[in-house]
Amino acid sequence: MKKVKVCLVGIGKLGKALMEHWNSANLSIGVYHPSITKTEDFVQHYQNSYLLTPGKFNEIDVFILALPAKEVIPFISNEMIKVQPISSINIVNMATAINTNDLKNSFPSLNVFGVKYMGQWRDLLENGNGLFITEAALPKQIEDLFLPLGQVKIDLENNLIKVNRLATYHALKTAIAIEKVMTKYQYSPEYSKRALTSLAPEVIRSYSNGTLGHFAKEILKEIESEKE
């Protein structure tokens, strides 16, 4: 069976998180970035990665686009269109802000699949076990790439955007509320930073996991009694 050749396009925060787990899973991944110097520095950290240039793109079966939304269409227009035979290539769009169906309509000759990460890149980097959303069943060669990273769920891309926005909105409201209270009572900025970066995130994580300690459980009782 022919070995699937994969290219990661984008070596930013998400690209780094993806590569961390692909490297641990011993998957060979080619890496492309316009700056060869930056690419060389990146691949030095991952023994199973190697530098790719556009001249080798025609050897690749799957392109994973871990790019900012504004860079996806320019990359496809400038680089992907040149690859032949184009019908044999699978492209994975991971940019949350670009609807995959819009990309398919703009580039009907390409096989484009959407796989969007629900969460924050650092959590994926450090903990793995990510949740990825796609609107249709993926070809096995693509699905196998994401299994070492976590779970793939079939759902609408718009639901991911709504959940990300909802969680971000309430997280920011909570952070602003904590800052205001800390300022009101003139607590040290050091305490405020600790509350925002350690206390609050870990309490939320423990609440989600059902592992609240005694102190937090007593406060939860107070909050629940306020609703009555």
Secondary structure, DSSP 8 states (H G I E B T S, - for coil): -----EEEE--SHHHHHHHHHHHHTT--EEEE-S-HHHHHHHHTT-TTEEE--GGGGGG-SEEEE---HHHHHHHHHHTGGG-SSGGG-EEEE--TTS-HHHHHHH-TTSEEEE-EEES-HHHHHHH--EEEEESS---HHHHHHHGGGEEEEE--HHHHHHHHHHHHHHHHHHHHHHHHHHHHTT--HHHHHHIIIIIHHHHHHHHHHT---HHHHHHHHHHHHHH-
